[in-house]
Amino acid sequence: MPGTSTDSVTMDNLIVGEFPIVRDTATIDVNQTLTRGCVLGKITATGYYLALDDTAVDGSAVFQCVLLEDVTTTSATQVASVALTGEFDAATLTFGGSTTAADMKVEMRMASCFQKTLSDNVVGE
């Protein structure tokens, strides 16, 4: 039928609640295999993003955004869709190193990214 869309959304419970999602793009650093829901930090020297590790000393220990798609980079960077704000199921978020959702809850909240659990939210997408 003209004017209709057949795009589909995978319901993985990453985005939950009703807080607005502000979307943007980020350039993912090389040699990364990241999944949707990965919390990203940004390397100060290059401006490229990778999985946030709160022990990193290259700038990527600071919360920047949440990855909205799976990304694999090998020898070249890749631009990916990210969320700058929103409500996210804490159980679906992933991080680099030994960083956990609990470690980053306050820092993410300061950037209007809120961690929820499925028991206290409405599933969005």
Buried (B, 14 or more C-beta within 10 A) or exposed (E): EEEEEEEEEEEEBBBBBEBEBEEEEBBBBEEBEBBBBBBBBBBEEBEBBBBBBBEBEEBBBBBBBBBBBEBEBEEEBBEBBBBBBBBBBBEBBBBBBEBEBEBBBEBBEEBEBBBBEEEEBEBBE
